[in-house]
Amino acid sequence: MTPTNSAEQALDEALALVSRVPEGGAGDRSVPAGGGGTGAHRATGWQRARDTAARAGSGVRPRTHRVPLAAALGEVLAAPLDALTDLPSFDTSAMDGWAVAGPGPWSVRAGGGVLAGSERPEPLTDGEAVRIATGARIPADATAVIRSEHCREAGAQLFADRPVLTGQDIRPRGQECRSGDLLLPAGSLVTPAVLGLAAAAGYDELTTRPRPRVEILVLGDELLTEGLPHEGLVRDALSPMLGPWIDRLGAEVIGTRRLGDDPAGAAALLEAVTTSTADVLVTTGGTAAGPVDHVHPVLREAGAELLVDGVAVRPGHPMLLARVGTGTPEGSAVRHVVGLPGNPLAAVSGLLTLAEPLLRALAGRRRRPRYTAPVQGDVPGHPYDTRLVPVLLSDEHAVPLRYHGPAMLRGVAAADALAVVPPKGARSGQELEILDLPWASGGCFT
């Protein structure tokens, strides 16, 4: 394992000891708001936070629409995909070769052969053979298809080089499905293969759940959009990263805006929280309790319900999840707010912890299967919190990477996944849960 920065680890543990008060088990902890003072809210355990986000998305009444096949890619079927016809809809040849009737040798029919897409061919008589192409309709009374490489012509006769079985290399009508059969249930992800199946079954459109709409609000006065960092200002690393990342999670990003830390920025944030057409607002920064951290006050003013207010995870513990609106016919539409910390790797932690399970549930997609991998080398842990550590995946191990501080992206940029390290750390060879990064695992078809 690459050595962990010991100074960084010591600082993290020291901060934990003064800002965390452990309560029995690895679940929720008392967490001082903003990391100081006395406990003002409780941080949710990492797995519980993910479960809460998934339940929040599942609780929203789904929207559906009917779209052309190409527009359905990456969405989820809102209705079952039933067979509209038998597949294949007629007996077809599975190979290029000869359609034959009865035992051989066979007399070769004069004229052209049977091609795919041609009109219904003339029936075969007993002892007759005709050339046939893959996918072509089988002539009536044919008993088998002989592959070209398994037979030979001699004058006007055809001889087989091996025994011929009745029905060989013929795809009979309805072999794959019969009309009305269930091909795929509602809730299936529309992949390229699903598009092919739907087209083969005769579909021109599909009824799907549209991607959740996301608006990104990047908060802060210290952010530059170009050039080198200077004079206390830093480059905005989140705007270029969040949109493509969220897109790979299967959502539709309808806009990215930067808001200042001044009263005008707070007013714009309130307006977005209460009036945005997005299903989810993703904010960055401002989730702590500093003098210009506006997210909590704005959520209170908007009447939002805090579902998660801090998570026992490092980096990223000040993240939050809130719900605005009732979703009832007489009330306002439900909108969720995912508040990410402003540090880049902490924001990544928030994406994986809250945004991904929320967006997957809103899209109607199943949660990713959980899996583990043995870690290579000892991994130090936080005294009380889960840690998310960038790793490379080899054939045998998850290999931790350096540069995993809250403000660093160097580690995750080289990573395949993040490993879930329990409180107090993990020993070399210990199985750790692995969170695939969306581009490393194939992501969503968008």
C-alpha positions as CSV (number, residue, x, y, z in Angstrom):
1,M,0.0,0.0,0.0
2,T,1.1,3.5,-0.7
3,P,1.8,5.2,2.7
4,T,-0.9,7.5,4.1
5,N,0.1,11.1,4.9
6,S,0.6,10.7,8.6
7,A,0.3,14.4,9.4
8,E,-3.0,14.6,7.6
9,Q,-4.2,11.5,9.4
10,A,-3.1,12.8,12.8
11,L,-4.9,16.1,12.2
12,D,-8.1,14.3,11.1
13,E,-8.0,12.2,14.3
14,A,-7.4,15.2,16.5
15,L,-10.3,17.1,15.0
16,A,-12.5,14.1,15.4
17,L,-11.7,13.8,19.1
18,V,-12.7,17.4,19.8
19,S,-15.7,17.5,17.4
20,R,-17.2,14.1,17.8
21,V,-18.8,12.5,20.8
22,P,-19.3,8.8,20.0
23,E,-22.6,7.1,21.0
24,G,-22.9,3.3,21.2
25,G,-22.4,1.5,17.9
26,A,-21.4,2.6,14.5
27,G,-24.7,4.4,13.7
28,D,-25.5,8.0,14.4
29,R,-23.2,10.4,16.3
30,S,-23.7,13.7,18.0
31,V,-22.1,16.3,15.7
32,P,-21.6,19.9,16.5
33,A,-23.1,22.1,13.8
34,G,-20.2,23.4,11.8
35,G,-17.7,21.3,13.6
36,G,-17.6,23.4,16.8
37,G,-19.5,24.3,19.9
38,T,-22.0,21.9,21.4
39,G,-24.0,19.3,19.5
40,A,-26.7,21.0,17.5
41,H,-27.7,18.1,15.1
42,R,-27.0,14.4,14.8
43,A,-24.9,13.0,11.9
44,T,-26.5,10.0,10.2
45,G,-24.5,6.8,9.8
46,W,-23.1,6.4,6.3
47,Q,-25.2,3.3,5.3
48,R,-28.3,4.8,6.9
49,A,-27.8,8.0,4.9
50,R,-27.6,6.1,1.7
51,D,-30.8,4.1,2.6
52,T,-32.6,7.3,3.4
53,A,-31.7,8.9,0.1
54,A,-32.9,5.8,-1.8
55,R,-36.2,5.8,0.2
56,A,-36.7,9.5,-0.5
57,G,-36.4,8.9,-4.3
58,S,-38.6,5.9,-4.2
59,G,-41.3,7.8,-2.4
60,V,-41.8,10.3,-5.2
61,R,-44.7,9.6,-7.6
62,P,-43.0,8.7,-10.9
63,R,-43.6,10.5,-14.1
64,T,-43.8,8.6,-17.4
65,H,-43.6,9.5,-21.1
66,R,-43.7,7.8,-24.4
67,V,-40.7,8.3,-26.6
68,P,-39.1,7.0,-29.8
69,L,-36.7,4.1,-29.3
70,A,-33.5,6.1,-29.6
71,A,-34.7,8.6,-27.0
72,A,-35.4,5.8,-24.5
73,L,-31.8,4.8,-24.1
74,G,-30.7,4.9,-20.5
75,E,-34.2,5.3,-19.1
76,V,-36.3,2.7,-17.3
77,L,-39.3,0.9,-18.7
78,A,-42.5,2.2,-17.1
79,A,-44.6,-0.6,-18.6
80,P,-43.8,-4.2,-19.4
81,L,-42.3,-5.0,-22.8
82,D,-44.7,-7.6,-24.3
83,A,-44.1,-9.4,-27.5
84,L,-46.2,-7.9,-30.3
85,T,-45.7,-10.9,-32.6
86,D,-44.0,-14.2,-32.7
87,L,-40.2,-14.1,-32.9
88,P,-39.2,-15.1,-35.5
89,S,-42.5,-14.5,-37.2
90,F,-41.8,-17.2,-39.8
91,D,-39.5,-20.2,-40.1
92,T,-36.1,-18.8,-41.1
93,S,-32.7,-20.2,-42.0
94,A,-30.1,-19.9,-39.4
95,M,-27.2,-20.4,-41.9
96,D,-26.2,-19.8,-45.5
97,G,-26.6,-23.1,-47.3
98,W,-29.2,-25.3,-48.8
99,A,-32.8,-25.9,-47.8
100,V,-33.6,-29.6,-48.5
101,A,-36.7,-31.8,-48.4
102,G,-36.4,-35.4,-47.4
103,P,-33.3,-37.6,-47.5
104,G,-30.5,-37.0,-50.0
105,P,-29.0,-36.8,-52.4
106,W,-31.1,-33.9,-53.6
107,S,-31.9,-32.5,-57.0
108,V,-30.8,-28.8,-57.2
109,R,-33.6,-26.5,-58.1
110,A,-32.8,-24.4,-61.1
111,G,-32.7,-20.6,-60.9
112,G,-31.9,-18.3,-58.1
113,G,-31.9,-19.1,-54.4
114,V,-34.0,-17.9,-51.5
115,L,-32.8,-14.5,-50.1
116,A,-33.6,-12.7,-46.9
117,G,-36.5,-10.3,-47.5
118,S,-37.7,-12.0,-50.6
119,E,-41.3,-13.1,-51.2
120,R,-42.6,-16.5,-50.0
121,P,-40.6,-19.2,-51.9
122,E,-42.2,-22.1,-53.7
123,P,-42.6,-25.2,-51.7
124,L,-39.9,-27.9,-52.0
125,T,-40.8,-31.4,-53.3
126,D,-39.3,-34.5,-51.7
127,G,-35.7,-34.9,-52.7
128,E,-35.3,-31.2,-53.8
129,A,-32.8,-28.6,-52.6
130,V,-32.6,-24.8,-53.1
131,R,-29.9,-22.3,-52.1
132,I,-30.9,-20.2,-49.1
133,A,-29.4,-17.2,-47.2
134,T,-29.3,-16.6,-43.5
135,G,-32.5,-15.1,-42.3
136,A,-34.5,-16.1,-45.4
137,R,-37.9,-17.7,-45.2
138,I,-37.9,-21.5,-45.2
139,P,-39.8,-23.0,-48.1
140,A,-42.8,-25.1,-47.2
141,D,-42.1,-28.8,-46.8
142,A,-38.3,-28.2,-46.2
143,T,-37.0,-30.6,-43.6
144,A,-33.6,-29.1,-42.8
145,V,-30.9,-26.6,-43.8
146,I,-27.4,-27.9,-44.7
147,R,-24.6,-25.4,-44.2
148,S,-22.6,-24.6,-47.3
149,E,-19.4,-26.0,-45.8
150,H,-21.1,-29.4,-45.0
151,C,-22.2,-30.3,-48.5
152,R,-21.0,-30.4,-52.1
153,E,-22.6,-30.1,-55.6
154,A,-22.0,-32.6,-58.3
155,G,-23.7,-31.7,-61.5
156,A,-27.4,-31.1,-60.7
157,Q,-27.2,-33.0,-57.4
158,L,-26.4,-32.1,-53.8
159,F,-24.6,-34.4,-51.5
160,A,-24.2,-34.0,-47.7
161,D,-20.8,-34.6,-46.1
162,R,-22.3,-35.6,-42.7
163,P,-25.7,-36.9,-41.4
164,V,-28.6,-34.5,-41.8
165,L,-31.0,-34.1,-38.8
166,T,-34.6,-33.0,-39.3
167,G,-35.0,-29.4,-38.4
168,Q,-31.3,-28.6,-38.2
169,D,-30.3,-24.9,-38.7
170,I,-33.9,-23.9,-39.0
171,R,-35.2,-21.2,-36.6
172,P,-38.9,-22.2,-36.2
173,R,-41.6,-19.5,-35.9
174,G,-42.0,-18.4,-32.2
175,Q,-38.6,-20.0,-31.1
176,E,-37.7,-16.9,-29.1
177,C,-41.2,-15.8,-28.0
178,R,-44.9,-16.0,-28.8
179,S,-47.1,-13.0,-29.3
180,G,-48.1,-11.6,-25.9
181,D,-45.1,-13.1,-24.0
182,L,-43.5,-10.9,-21.4
183,L,-40.1,-10.0,-22.8
184,L,-39.0,-7.6,-20.0
185,P,-40.7,-6.3,-16.9
186,A,-41.4,-2.7,-16.0
187,G,-38.3,-1.3,-14.2
188,S,-35.8,-2.7,-16.7
189,L,-33.1,-0.4,-17.8
190,V,-33.2,0.4,-21.5
191,T,-29.8,-0.6,-22.8
192,P,-28.7,-0.9,-26.4
193,A,-29.7,-4.6,-26.3
194,V,-33.1,-3.7,-25.1
195,L,-33.5,-1.3,-28.0
196,G,-32.6,-4.1,-30.3
197,L,-35.1,-6.4,-28.7
198,A,-37.8,-3.8,-28.8
199,A,-37.2,-3.1,-32.5
200,A,-37.2,-6.8,-33.3
201,A,-40.5,-7.1,-31.5
202,G,-42.0,-4.4,-33.6
203,Y,-41.9,-1.4,-31.2
204,D,-41.4,2.2,-32.5
205,E,-41.8,3.9,-29.1
206,L,-41.4,2.9,-25.5
207,T,-43.1,4.1,-22.3
208,T,-40.4,5.0,-19.9
209,R,-39.6,7.1,-16.8
210,P,-37.8,10.2,-17.8
211,R,-34.4,11.0,-16.3
212,P,-34.6,13.1,-13.1
213,R,-33.9,16.8,-13.8
214,V,-31.0,18.3,-11.8
215,E,-29.9,21.9,-11.4
216,I,-26.4,22.5,-10.0
217,L,-25.8,25.6,-7.8
218,V,-22.1,26.3,-7.1
219,L,-21.8,28.6,-4.1
220,G,-18.8,30.8,-3.2
221,D,-17.1,34.1,-3.8
222,E,-13.6,32.6,-3.9
223,L,-14.0,30.7,-7.2
224,L,-12.3,31.5,-10.5
225,T,-13.6,30.2,-13.8
226,E,-10.3,30.5,-15.7
227,G,-6.6,31.0,-15.2
228,L,-4.3,30.2,-12.3
229,P,-5.3,30.5,-8.6
230,H,-4.1,33.7,-7.0
231,E,-4.6,36.1,-4.1
232,G,-6.8,33.7,-2.0
233,L,-8.9,32.7,-5.0
234,V,-9.1,29.1,-6.3
235,R,-10.3,27.6,-9.5
236,D,-13.9,26.2,-9.6
237,A,-13.2,22.5,-9.8
238,L,-16.8,21.5,-9.2
239,S,-18.7,23.1,-12.1
240,P,-16.6,21.1,-14.7
241,M,-16.9,17.9,-12.7
242,L,-20.5,17.7,-11.3
243,G,-22.5,18.0,-14.6
244,P,-20.8,15.2,-16.4
245,W,-20.7,13.1,-13.2
246,I,-24.4,13.5,-12.6
247,D,-25.1,12.9,-16.3
248,R,-23.3,9.5,-16.0
249,L,-25.6,8.7,-13.0
250,G,-28.6,8.8,-15.4
251,A,-29.9,12.3,-14.7
252,E,-30.5,15.3,-17.0
253,V,-28.6,18.4,-15.9
254,I,-30.8,21.4,-16.9
255,G,-28.4,24.0,-15.7
256,T,-25.3,25.0,-13.7
257,R,-25.2,28.4,-12.0
258,R,-22.7,30.1,-9.7
259,L,-24.1,32.1,-6.7
260,G,-22.2,34.4,-4.5
261,D,-22.0,34.3,-0.7
262,D,-23.7,37.7,-0.4
263,P,-27.4,38.4,0.4
264,A,-28.1,38.4,-3.3
265,G,-26.7,34.9,-3.6
266,A,-28.8,33.7,-0.6
267,A,-31.9,35.2,-2.2
268,A,-31.1,33.5,-5.5
269,L,-30.6,30.2,-3.6
270,L,-34.0,30.6,-1.9
271,E,-35.7,31.3,-5.3
272,A,-34.1,28.2,-6.8
273,V,-35.1,26.0,-3.8
274,T,-38.7,27.2,-4.0
275,T,-39.3,27.6,-7.8
276,S,-36.8,25.5,-9.8
277,T,-38.3,23.1,-12.3
278,A,-35.6,20.6,-11.4
279,D,-36.5,17.4,-9.4
280,V,-33.2,17.7,-7.5
281,L,-31.1,20.8,-6.7
282,V,-27.4,20.0,-6.0
283,T,-25.6,22.7,-4.1
284,T,-21.9,22.9,-3.3
285,G,-20.5,24.6,-0.2
286,G,-22.4,26.5,2.4
287,T,-23.6,23.4,4.3
288,A,-21.7,24.2,7.6
289,A,-22.6,27.0,10.0
290,G,-20.1,29.7,9.1
291,P,-21.1,33.4,8.6
292,V,-21.7,33.0,4.9
293,D,-23.1,29.4,4.9
294,H,-26.6,30.1,3.7
295,V,-27.9,26.6,2.9
296,H,-29.4,25.8,6.3
297,P,-31.1,29.2,6.8
298,V,-32.5,29.1,3.2
299,L,-33.9,25.6,3.7
300,R,-35.6,26.7,7.0
301,E,-37.1,29.7,5.2
302,A,-38.3,27.5,2.4
303,G,-40.0,25.1,4.9
304,A,-37.8,22.2,3.8
305,E,-37.7,18.9,5.8
306,L,-34.1,17.8,6.6
307,L,-33.9,14.1,5.9
308,V,-30.1,13.9,6.4
309,D,-28.2,16.6,8.2
310,G,-24.6,15.6,8.3
311,V,-23.2,12.1,7.7
312,A,-20.7,10.1,9.7
313,V,-18.2,9.8,6.8
314,R,-14.9,11.3,5.9
315,P,-14.5,13.3,3.8
316,G,-17.8,15.0,3.4
317,H,-19.5,14.9,6.8
318,P,-21.3,18.3,6.4
319,M,-23.4,17.0,3.5
320,L,-27.2,17.1,3.7
321,L,-30.4,16.0,2.0
322,A,-33.7,17.9,2.3
323,R,-37.2,17.7,0.8
324,V,-39.2,20.7,-0.3
325,G,-43.0,20.4,-1.1
326,T,-45.6,17.9,-0.3
327,G,-46.3,16.2,-3.6
328,T,-50.0,16.1,-2.8
329,P,-52.6,17.2,-5.5
330,E,-53.3,20.3,-3.4
331,G,-49.7,21.0,-2.5
332,S,-46.5,21.8,-4.3
333,A,-44.4,19.3,-6.3
334,V,-41.7,17.5,-4.4
335,R,-38.1,18.7,-4.9
336,H,-35.0,17.4,-3.2
337,V,-31.9,19.3,-2.3
338,V,-28.6,17.6,-2.0
339,G,-26.1,19.8,-0.2
340,L,-22.5,18.9,-1.0
341,P,-19.5,20.2,0.9
342,G,-17.4,22.7,-1.0
343,N,-14.1,20.7,-1.0
344,P,-13.9,18.7,-4.2
345,L,-13.3,15.2,-2.8
346,A,-15.8,15.8,0.0
347,A,-18.3,16.7,-2.8
348,V,-17.5,13.4,-4.5
349,S,-18.2,11.6,-1.2
350,G,-21.6,13.4,-1.1
351,L,-22.4,12.4,-4.7
352,L,-21.8,8.7,-3.9
353,T,-23.5,8.8,-0.5
354,L,-26.6,10.8,-1.2
355,A,-27.0,11.9,-4.9
356,E,-26.4,8.5,-6.5
357,P,-29.0,6.5,-4.5
358,L,-31.5,9.4,-4.7
359,L,-31.2,9.8,-8.5
360,R,-31.3,6.0,-9.2
361,A,-34.5,5.8,-7.2
362,L,-36.1,8.8,-8.9
363,A,-35.2,7.2,-12.2
364,G,-36.7,3.9,-11.2
365,R,-33.4,2.1,-11.4
366,R,-32.4,-0.7,-9.0
367,R,-29.7,-0.1,-6.6
368,R,-26.3,-1.3,-7.6
369,P,-25.4,-4.8,-6.3
370,R,-23.0,-4.5,-3.3
371,Y,-19.7,-6.2,-3.6
372,T,-16.4,-6.3,-1.8
373,A,-12.7,-6.7,-2.6
374,P,-9.7,-7.4,-0.3
375,V,-7.6,-4.3,0.3
376,Q,-3.9,-4.3,-0.3
377,G,-2.1,-3.1,2.8
378,D,-3.4,-1.6,6.1
379,V,-5.7,1.4,5.8
380,P,-6.0,3.8,8.7
381,G,-9.5,4.7,9.8
382,H,-11.3,7.5,11.4
383,P,-12.0,6.9,15.1
384,Y,-15.8,7.0,14.7
385,D,-16.7,7.6,11.0
386,T,-16.6,5.7,7.8
387,R,-13.9,6.7,5.4
388,L,-14.2,6.6,1.6
389,V,-10.7,6.1,0.0
390,P,-9.9,6.2,-3.7
391,V,-8.6,2.8,-4.9
392,L,-7.3,1.1,-8.1
393,L,-8.8,-2.3,-8.7
394,S,-6.4,-5.0,-9.7
395,D,-7.3,-8.7,-10.5
396,E,-6.9,-9.5,-6.8
397,H,-7.0,-6.4,-4.7
398,A,-8.2,-2.9,-4.1
399,V,-5.1,-0.7,-4.0
400,P,-5.5,2.6,-2.0
401,L,-4.2,5.7,-3.6
402,R,-2.6,8.8,-2.1
403,Y,-3.9,12.3,-2.3
404,H,-7.2,11.6,-0.7
405,G,-7.6,14.8,1.4
406,P,-11.0,16.6,1.3
407,A,-9.7,19.2,-1.1
408,M,-7.8,16.9,-3.4
409,L,-8.9,15.3,-6.7
410,R,-5.6,13.8,-7.7
411,G,-6.4,10.4,-6.1
412,V,-10.0,10.0,-7.3
413,A,-9.0,11.1,-10.8
414,A,-6.7,8.1,-11.0
415,A,-9.1,5.7,-9.3
416,D,-11.5,3.0,-10.4
417,A,-13.6,3.2,-7.3
418,L,-13.8,4.2,-3.6
419,A,-13.4,1.7,-0.8
420,V,-15.6,1.9,2.2
421,V,-13.3,1.8,5.3
422,P,-15.0,1.2,8.6
423,P,-14.2,3.2,11.8
424,K,-10.8,2.4,13.2
425,G,-9.5,1.2,9.8
426,A,-8.9,-2.1,7.9
427,R,-6.2,-4.6,7.9
428,S,-4.4,-5.8,4.8
429,G,-6.5,-8.5,3.0
430,Q,-9.8,-7.4,4.7
431,E,-12.8,-7.4,2.5
432,L,-14.1,-3.8,2.0
433,E,-17.2,-2.7,0.2
434,I,-16.4,-1.1,-3.2
435,L,-18.2,1.8,-4.8
436,D,-17.5,1.8,-8.5
437,L,-17.1,5.2,-10.1
438,P,-19.6,5.6,-12.9
439,W,-17.1,5.8,-15.8
440,A,-15.2,2.8,-14.5
441,S,-18.3,0.6,-14.2
442,G,-19.9,1.6,-17.5
443,G,-22.2,4.2,-16.0
444,C,-25.5,4.9,-17.7
445,F,-26.3,5.0,-21.4
446,T,-26.9,8.6,-22.1
